[in-house]
């Protein structure tokens, strides 16, 4: 039985983390890596990761996706290059046209129909034309503040209000996330970017709210979100970010989904680098008012970096087995860890 063949596009914190996880799994092999970072290009993946290659073939990190990904060269490609559907679209389109299944870490791709319905429809069309599947997933959006909420409503006879709160650390994430969350900016620059619309903050509230609503049958008539800087009083340093005392260490995001003019879904998400340095402890909390009331607490948080890595890798069999087209986490079997041979999970 042939191994499941995987390619990776983007070899930063998330892409390289997925590679490390895959190298510890049975029945799967990495056949190509694309990344444009000059510090990585031309290096053997195993050497770059500090992993013994053994009798496995070298995998040279290549900046040209056309040389890495050719038609049918692998079963799935994991893309970790963007946060936004519009920015990711040309890359995703290329992958689908090579007749390769795609799993994307782009937050908006977790439920692209929420803000980009036309691009979502186009991706669905291209995927179906080429007989492959595309999924966007991660820890959040993808699980903690949407799919897990949806699962918990399954034991309720009715739902009145949903609150999802994630207090998390940004420390495991790479440079792209640091930039999106304003880590290291002055408060003035953070506020300026908020005013002119260039401050990303957490990406995915609109997607999570719409996913929840569609799953349980609510019609969202208005969505709002707010962001405020989290200012540090001490110097904070993470592997990929730095915030000096008085500058921004992260962003406090809130969002609301309205149904018939009433807030039915509340999203609360303060996230920052090294939160423990100033007494903030992480956790994931879901409160669902209704019958019966459901309260869930996970302390500390499910680590965002490892969680996203695991979600992408663990969804590989489900994506390969799925019918063609654009899928979301509410279309596929629930995620679960892969502790055995991945080949045994594939429906050949």
DRENNU-63780 format. One record per residue (C-alpha): y, x, z; residue in three letters. Coordinates in Angstrom, 2 decimals, m for minus. Example, Ala and Ser with C-alpha at 12.3 -4.5 7.8 and 13.67 -1.06 7.14 Angstrom:
BEGIN
+---------+---------+---------+-----+
|       Y |       X |       Z |  aa |
+---------+---------+---------+-----+
|   m4.50 |   12.30 |    7.80 | ALA |
|   m1.06 |   13.67 |    7.14 | SER |
+---------+---------+---------+-----+
# end
This chain:
BEGIN
+---------+---------+---------+-----+
|       Y |       X |       Z |  aa |
+---------+---------+---------+-----+
|    0.00 |    0.00 |    0.00 | UNK |
|    3.36 |    1.46 |   m1.04 | UNK |
|    6.06 |    2.05 |    1.54 | UNK |
|    9.11 |   m0.19 |    1.64 | UNK |
|   11.78 |    1.81 |   m0.22 | UNK |
|   15.34 |    1.82 |    1.13 | UNK |
|   18.61 |    3.31 |   m0.11 | UNK |
|   21.77 |    3.65 |    1.99 | UNK |
|   25.38 |    3.49 |    0.72 | UNK |
|   27.83 |    4.86 |    3.30 | UNK |
|   26.56 |    7.50 |    5.72 | UNK |
|   29.05 |    7.33 |    8.55 | UNK |
|   28.21 |    6.16 |   12.07 | UNK |
|   26.41 |    3.02 |   10.90 | UNK |
|   24.67 |    4.32 |    7.78 | UNK |
|   23.39 |    7.49 |    9.43 | UNK |
|   22.30 |    5.46 |   12.45 | UNK |
|   20.25 |    3.18 |   10.20 | UNK |
|   18.64 |    6.25 |    8.65 | UNK |
|   17.63 |    7.59 |   12.06 | UNK |
|   16.10 |    4.25 |   12.98 | UNK |
|   14.24 |    3.96 |    9.67 | UNK |
|   12.81 |    7.48 |   10.04 | UNK |
|   11.13 |    6.33 |   13.25 | UNK |
|    9.49 |    3.31 |   11.62 | UNK |
|    6.13 |    3.10 |    9.87 | UNK |
|    5.66 |    1.92 |    6.30 | UNK |
|    9.23 |    2.55 |    5.13 | UNK |
|   10.96 |    5.46 |    3.42 | UNK |
|   14.53 |    6.35 |    2.46 | UNK |
|   14.74 |    7.20 |   m1.24 | UNK |
|   18.49 |    7.70 |   m1.69 | UNK |
|   21.80 |    8.11 |    0.13 | UNK |
|   25.28 |    7.74 |   m1.35 | UNK |
|   28.38 |    8.96 |    0.47 | UNK |
|   31.67 |   10.48 |   m0.74 | UNK |
|   32.59 |   12.40 |    2.41 | UNK |
|   32.85 |   16.06 |    1.38 | UNK |
|   31.34 |   17.16 |    4.69 | UNK |
|   28.13 |   15.32 |    3.78 | UNK |
|   27.88 |   15.57 |   m0.02 | UNK |
|   25.15 |   17.90 |   m1.25 | UNK |
|   23.37 |   18.15 |    2.08 | UNK |
|   19.79 |   17.12 |    2.66 | UNK |
|   19.78 |   13.93 |    4.72 | UNK |
|   17.24 |   15.40 |    7.13 | UNK |
|   19.31 |   18.53 |    7.68 | UNK |
|   22.47 |   16.48 |    8.21 | UNK |
|   20.72 |   14.25 |   10.76 | UNK |
|   19.05 |   17.18 |   12.51 | UNK |
|   15.61 |   15.65 |   11.88 | UNK |
|   12.47 |   17.54 |   10.86 | UNK |
|   11.63 |   16.68 |    7.23 | UNK |
|    7.98 |   17.66 |    7.46 | UNK |
|    6.16 |   16.90 |    4.21 | UNK |
|    8.71 |   14.29 |    3.11 | UNK |
|   10.74 |   14.82 |   m0.06 | UNK |
|   14.36 |   16.00 |    0.38 | UNK |
|   17.01 |   13.28 |    0.10 | UNK |
|   20.27 |   14.86 |   m1.07 | UNK |
|   23.44 |   12.97 |   m0.15 | UNK |
|   25.05 |   12.10 |   m3.49 | UNK |
|   28.63 |   10.85 |   m4.09 | UNK |
|   27.66 |    9.00 |   m7.29 | UNK |
|   26.04 |    5.62 |   m6.73 | UNK |
|   24.96 |    5.48 |  m10.39 | UNK |
|   22.69 |    8.46 |   m9.72 | UNK |
|   21.39 |    7.10 |   m6.41 | UNK |
|   20.78 |    3.48 |   m7.35 | UNK |
|   19.10 |    2.65 |  m10.64 | UNK |
|   17.39 |   m0.54 |  m11.68 | UNK |
|   14.49 |   m1.38 |   m9.39 | UNK |
|   14.47 |    2.07 |   m7.74 | UNK |
|   14.07 |    0.59 |   m4.27 | UNK |
|   13.37 |   m2.64 |   m2.44 | UNK |
|   16.68 |   m2.89 |   m0.60 | UNK |
|   19.97 |   m1.05 |   m0.19 | UNK |
|   21.88 |   m1.02 |    3.10 | UNK |
|   25.64 |   m0.87 |    2.43 | UNK |
|   27.98 |    0.29 |    5.20 | UNK |
|   31.24 |    0.85 |    3.35 | UNK |
|   33.61 |   m2.08 |    3.96 | UNK |
|   34.64 |   m4.89 |    6.29 | UNK |
|   36.09 |   m7.32 |    3.76 | UNK |
|   34.30 |   m9.28 |    1.05 | UNK |
|   36.99 |   m8.66 |   m1.57 | UNK |
|   36.86 |   m4.89 |   m1.05 | UNK |
|   33.07 |   m4.82 |   m0.96 | UNK |
|   32.56 |   m7.11 |   m3.96 | UNK |
|   32.47 |   m4.48 |   m6.77 | UNK |
|   29.93 |   m2.38 |   m4.86 | UNK |
|   27.78 |   m5.37 |   m3.96 | UNK |
|   27.90 |   m6.61 |   m7.57 | UNK |
|   26.70 |   m3.24 |   m8.85 | UNK |
|   23.77 |   m3.22 |   m6.42 | UNK |
|   22.69 |   m6.74 |   m7.34 | UNK |
|   22.88 |   m5.94 |  m11.06 | UNK |
|   20.38 |   m3.12 |  m10.46 | UNK |
|   17.97 |   m5.82 |   m9.27 | UNK |
|   17.96 |   m4.49 |   m5.72 | UNK |
|   18.18 |   m6.61 |   m2.55 | UNK |
|   21.29 |   m5.94 |   m0.45 | UNK |
|   22.10 |   m5.96 |    3.26 | UNK |
|   25.81 |   m5.42 |    3.96 | UNK |
|   27.56 |   m4.56 |    7.23 | UNK |
|   30.85 |   m6.03 |    5.92 | UNK |
|   31.88 |   m8.48 |    8.64 | UNK |
|   33.23 |  m11.09 |    6.23 | UNK |
|   29.90 |  m11.00 |    4.38 | UNK |
|   28.21 |  m12.57 |    7.42 | UNK |
|   29.55 |  m15.91 |    6.13 | UNK |
|   31.69 |  m15.18 |    3.06 | UNK |
|   32.08 |  m18.84 |    2.12 | UNK |
|   34.43 |  m19.21 |    5.13 | UNK |
|   37.33 |  m17.31 |    3.57 | UNK |
|   36.12 |  m16.29 |    0.11 | UNK |
|   34.20 |  m19.26 |   m1.31 | UNK |
|   34.70 |  m18.20 |   m4.94 | UNK |
|   33.44 |  m14.66 |   m4.36 | UNK |
|   30.55 |  m16.06 |   m2.30 | UNK |
|   29.58 |  m18.35 |   m5.18 | UNK |
|   29.82 |  m15.44 |   m7.62 | UNK |
|   27.61 |  m13.21 |   m5.46 | UNK |
|   25.10 |  m16.04 |   m5.17 | UNK |
|   25.09 |  m16.45 |   m8.96 | UNK |
|   24.67 |  m12.73 |   m9.66 | UNK |
|   21.90 |  m12.39 |   m7.09 | UNK |
|   19.98 |  m15.34 |   m8.53 | UNK |
|   20.40 |  m14.06 |  m12.10 | UNK |
|   18.83 |  m10.78 |  m11.04 | UNK |
|   16.12 |  m12.25 |   m8.82 | UNK |
|   17.33 |  m10.59 |   m5.61 | UNK |
|   18.84 |  m11.50 |   m2.24 | UNK |
|   22.04 |  m10.47 |   m0.47 | UNK |
|   22.78 |  m10.81 |    3.25 | UNK |
|   25.67 |   m9.77 |    5.46 | UNK |
|   24.82 |   m9.12 |    9.10 | UNK |
|   25.50 |   m7.07 |   12.20 | UNK |
|   25.85 |   m7.53 |   15.92 | UNK |
|   29.08 |   m9.52 |   15.60 | UNK |
|   29.40 |  m11.42 |   13.38 | UNK |
|   25.71 |  m11.90 |   12.74 | UNK |
|   24.26 |  m12.48 |   16.19 | UNK |
|   26.14 |  m12.45 |   19.50 | UNK |
|   29.05 |  m14.82 |   18.84 | UNK |
|   27.42 |  m17.05 |   16.20 | UNK |
|   23.65 |  m17.02 |   15.60 | UNK |
|   22.85 |  m16.73 |   19.31 | UNK |
|   25.27 |  m19.58 |   20.04 | UNK |
|   23.58 |  m21.71 |   17.38 | UNK |
|   20.12 |  m20.99 |   18.82 | UNK |
|   21.25 |  m22.02 |   22.30 | UNK |
|   22.47 |  m25.41 |   21.03 | UNK |
|   18.89 |  m26.11 |   20.00 | UNK |
|   18.02 |  m27.17 |   23.55 | UNK |
|   20.97 |  m29.60 |   23.81 | UNK |
|   21.16 |  m33.28 |   23.03 | UNK |
|   24.89 |  m33.08 |   22.35 | UNK |
|   27.62 |  m30.43 |   22.22 | UNK |
|   31.20 |  m30.94 |   23.39 | UNK |
|   32.74 |  m27.46 |   23.40 | UNK |
|   31.68 |  m23.88 |   22.72 | UNK |
|   33.13 |  m20.67 |   24.15 | UNK |
|   31.83 |  m17.29 |   23.02 | UNK |
|   33.23 |  m14.22 |   24.79 | UNK |
|   32.37 |  m10.61 |   24.03 | UNK |
|   33.90 |   m7.82 |   26.11 | UNK |
|   32.84 |   m4.68 |   24.32 | UNK |
|   33.34 |   m0.98 |   23.79 | UNK |
|   34.43 |    0.38 |   20.43 | UNK |
|   33.33 |    3.89 |   21.34 | UNK |
|   30.11 |    3.95 |   19.22 | UNK |
|   31.91 |    3.02 |   16.01 | UNK |
|   33.32 |    5.22 |   13.27 | UNK |
|   36.76 |    6.00 |   11.88 | UNK |
|   37.02 |    2.81 |    9.80 | UNK |
|   36.67 |    0.61 |   12.88 | UNK |
|   39.14 |    2.78 |   14.82 | UNK |
|   41.71 |    2.16 |   12.09 | UNK |
|   40.99 |   m1.58 |   11.91 | UNK |
|   41.37 |   m2.00 |   15.68 | UNK |
|   44.58 |    0.02 |   15.94 | UNK |
|   43.07 |    2.67 |   18.21 | UNK |
|   45.65 |    5.42 |   18.79 | UNK |
|   48.64 |    3.50 |   17.46 | UNK |
|   51.87 |    3.12 |   19.38 | UNK |
|   52.52 |   m0.41 |   20.64 | UNK |
|   55.47 |   m0.67 |   18.26 | UNK |
|   53.36 |    0.28 |   15.25 | UNK |
|   50.60 |   m2.11 |   16.34 | UNK |
|   53.08 |   m5.00 |   16.58 | UNK |
|   54.65 |   m4.08 |   13.25 | UNK |
|   51.25 |   m4.20 |   11.55 | UNK |
|   50.51 |   m7.56 |   13.17 | UNK |
|   53.79 |   m8.94 |   11.83 | UNK |
|   53.28 |   m7.68 |    8.27 | UNK |
|   49.58 |   m8.66 |    8.18 | UNK |
|   48.13 |   m5.16 |    7.87 | UNK |
|   46.54 |   m5.11 |   11.34 | UNK |
|   42.89 |   m6.10 |   10.91 | UNK |
|   41.73 |   m6.38 |   14.51 | UNK |
|   38.28 |   m7.88 |   14.88 | UNK |
|   37.03 |   m9.10 |   11.53 | UNK |
|   34.70 |  m12.08 |   11.65 | UNK |
|   36.10 |  m14.88 |   13.82 | UNK |
|   36.62 |  m17.19 |   10.85 | UNK |
|   33.08 |  m16.44 |    9.69 | UNK |
|   31.51 |  m17.02 |   13.12 | UNK |
|   33.40 |  m20.28 |   13.68 | UNK |
|   32.45 |  m21.65 |   10.27 | UNK |
|   28.83 |  m20.57 |   10.63 | UNK |
|   28.52 |  m22.36 |   13.97 | UNK |
|   30.27 |  m25.47 |   12.71 | UNK |
|   28.19 |  m25.73 |    9.55 | UNK |
|   24.98 |  m25.15 |   11.49 | UNK |
|   25.53 |  m28.00 |   13.95 | UNK |
|   27.45 |  m30.37 |   11.66 | UNK |
|   31.07 |  m30.05 |   12.78 | UNK |
|   33.84 |  m30.15 |   10.17 | UNK |
|   36.50 |  m27.52 |   10.90 | UNK |
|   39.96 |  m28.83 |    9.99 | UNK |
|   41.95 |  m25.84 |   11.30 | UNK |
|   41.26 |  m22.26 |   12.33 | UNK |
|   43.67 |  m20.00 |   14.22 | UNK |
|   43.45 |  m16.49 |   15.66 | UNK |
|   45.67 |  m14.21 |   17.71 | UNK |
|   45.66 |  m10.49 |   18.52 | UNK |
|   47.37 |   m8.46 |   21.23 | UNK |
|   47.22 |   m4.72 |   21.93 | UNK |
|   45.22 |   m3.30 |   24.82 | UNK |
|   47.44 |   m0.48 |   26.11 | UNK |
|   45.86 |    2.39 |   28.02 | UNK |
|   47.46 |    4.12 |   31.00 | UNK |
|   45.21 |    7.19 |   30.65 | UNK |
|   44.13 |    9.36 |   27.73 | UNK |
|   40.91 |    8.01 |   26.23 | UNK |
|   38.62 |    9.79 |   23.78 | UNK |
|   35.53 |    8.49 |   22.00 | UNK |
|   33.39 |   10.24 |   19.35 | UNK |
|   35.58 |    8.86 |   16.54 | UNK |
|   38.82 |    7.79 |   18.24 | UNK |
|   41.59 |    8.88 |   20.62 | UNK |
|   44.31 |    6.94 |   22.42 | UNK |
|   46.95 |    8.74 |   24.48 | UNK |
|   48.34 |    7.14 |   27.64 | UNK |
|   50.84 |    4.47 |   26.63 | UNK |
|   49.23 |    3.88 |   23.22 | UNK |
|   46.76 |    1.30 |   21.96 | UNK |
|   43.09 |    1.65 |   22.98 | UNK |
|   41.96 |   m1.54 |   21.27 | UNK |
|   42.76 |   m5.16 |   20.58 | UNK |
|   42.34 |   m8.43 |   22.45 | UNK |
|   41.38 |  m11.07 |   19.91 | UNK |
|   41.24 |  m14.81 |   20.45 | UNK |
|   40.42 |  m17.55 |   17.96 | UNK |
|   40.02 |  m21.32 |   17.83 | UNK |
|   38.20 |  m23.75 |   15.59 | UNK |
|   39.56 |  m27.31 |   15.56 | UNK |
|   37.55 |  m30.45 |   14.87 | UNK |
|   39.51 |  m33.69 |   14.47 | UNK |
|   42.57 |  m31.94 |   15.90 | UNK |
|   40.82 |  m30.73 |   19.05 | UNK |
|   39.72 |  m27.18 |   19.88 | UNK |
|   35.93 |  m27.27 |   19.83 | UNK |
|   35.14 |  m23.56 |   19.43 | UNK |
|   36.88 |  m20.79 |   21.39 | UNK |
|   36.38 |  m17.12 |   20.57 | UNK |
|   37.48 |  m14.43 |   23.05 | UNK |
|   36.94 |  m10.80 |   22.16 | UNK |
|   38.72 |   m7.88 |   23.88 | UNK |
|   37.42 |   m4.59 |   22.50 | UNK |
|   38.54 |   m1.02 |   23.16 | UNK |
|   37.34 |    2.57 |   23.38 | UNK |
|   36.04 |    3.78 |   26.75 | UNK |
|   36.88 |    0.53 |   28.63 | UNK |
|   35.26 |    1.72 |   31.89 | UNK |
|   37.98 |    4.37 |   32.29 | UNK |
|   40.28 |    1.59 |   33.48 | UNK |
|   37.82 |   m0.69 |   35.23 | UNK |
|   36.81 |   m3.00 |   32.39 | UNK |
|   33.08 |   m3.63 |   32.24 | UNK |
|   31.44 |   m4.96 |   29.13 | UNK |
|   29.41 |   m8.13 |   28.70 | UNK |
|   28.50 |  m11.02 |   26.41 | UNK |
|   29.04 |  m14.59 |   27.60 | UNK |
|   28.34 |  m17.97 |   26.02 | UNK |
|   29.36 |  m21.26 |   27.62 | UNK |
|   28.42 |  m24.49 |   25.86 | UNK |
|   29.65 |  m27.75 |   27.36 | UNK |
|   27.45 |  m30.73 |   26.65 | UNK |
|   24.05 |  m32.06 |   27.69 | UNK |
|   22.62 |  m30.02 |   29.25 | UNK |
|   25.34 |  m27.42 |   29.81 | UNK |
|   24.29 |  m23.92 |   28.75 | UNK |
|   25.62 |  m20.71 |   30.29 | UNK |
|   24.43 |  m17.30 |   29.14 | UNK |
|   25.48 |  m13.89 |   30.44 | UNK |
|   24.40 |  m10.43 |   29.24 | UNK |
|   25.75 |   m7.49 |   31.25 | UNK |
|   26.57 |   m4.93 |   30.04 | UNK |
|   27.22 |   m5.90 |   26.43 | UNK |
|   24.63 |   m5.44 |   23.74 | UNK |
|   25.89 |   m2.12 |   22.40 | UNK |
|   27.74 |   m2.81 |   19.18 | UNK |
|   26.80 |    0.28 |   17.20 | UNK |
|   23.09 |    0.23 |   17.94 | UNK |
|   23.05 |   m3.55 |   17.66 | UNK |
|   24.49 |   m3.51 |   14.15 | UNK |
|   22.13 |   m0.73 |   13.08 | UNK |
|   19.12 |   m2.64 |   14.42 | UNK |
|   20.17 |   m5.98 |   12.93 | UNK |
|   20.43 |   m4.49 |    9.44 | UNK |
|   17.12 |   m2.64 |    9.63 | UNK |
|   15.22 |   m5.47 |   11.31 | UNK |
|   16.34 |   m7.98 |    8.66 | UNK |
|   14.88 |   m5.90 |    5.80 | UNK |
|   11.55 |   m7.80 |    5.58 | UNK |
|   13.26 |  m11.20 |    5.77 | UNK |
|   15.65 |  m10.29 |    2.95 | UNK |
|   12.88 |   m8.91 |    0.74 | UNK |
|   10.78 |  m12.05 |    1.35 | UNK |
|   13.64 |  m14.53 |    0.82 | UNK |
|   14.29 |  m16.56 |   m2.31 | UNK |
|   17.02 |  m15.08 |   m4.49 | UNK |
|   20.72 |  m15.67 |   m3.86 | UNK |
|   23.33 |  m15.24 |   m1.14 | UNK |
|   21.88 |  m15.82 |    2.33 | UNK |
|   23.36 |  m15.96 |    5.83 | UNK |
|   21.73 |  m15.56 |    9.22 | UNK |
|   21.21 |  m19.33 |    9.48 | UNK |
|   19.18 |  m19.32 |    6.25 | UNK |
|   16.57 |  m16.73 |    7.27 | UNK |
|   13.97 |  m16.38 |   10.05 | UNK |
|   15.34 |  m15.25 |   13.39 | UNK |
|   15.75 |  m11.46 |   13.73 | UNK |
|   13.17 |   m9.58 |   15.74 | UNK |
|   12.31 |   m5.95 |   16.42 | UNK |
|    9.86 |   m4.23 |   14.08 | UNK |
|    7.36 |   m2.35 |   16.24 | UNK |
|    4.51 |   m2.19 |   13.73 | UNK |
|    4.11 |   m1.26 |   10.07 | UNK |
|    6.96 |   m2.75 |    8.01 | UNK |
|    4.66 |   m3.10 |    5.00 | UNK |
|    2.61 |   m5.72 |    6.83 | UNK |
|    5.70 |   m7.95 |    7.06 | UNK |
|    6.30 |   m8.00 |    3.31 | UNK |
|    4.94 |  m10.88 |    1.24 | UNK |
|    3.78 |   m9.03 |   m1.87 | UNK |
+---------+---------+---------+-----+
# end
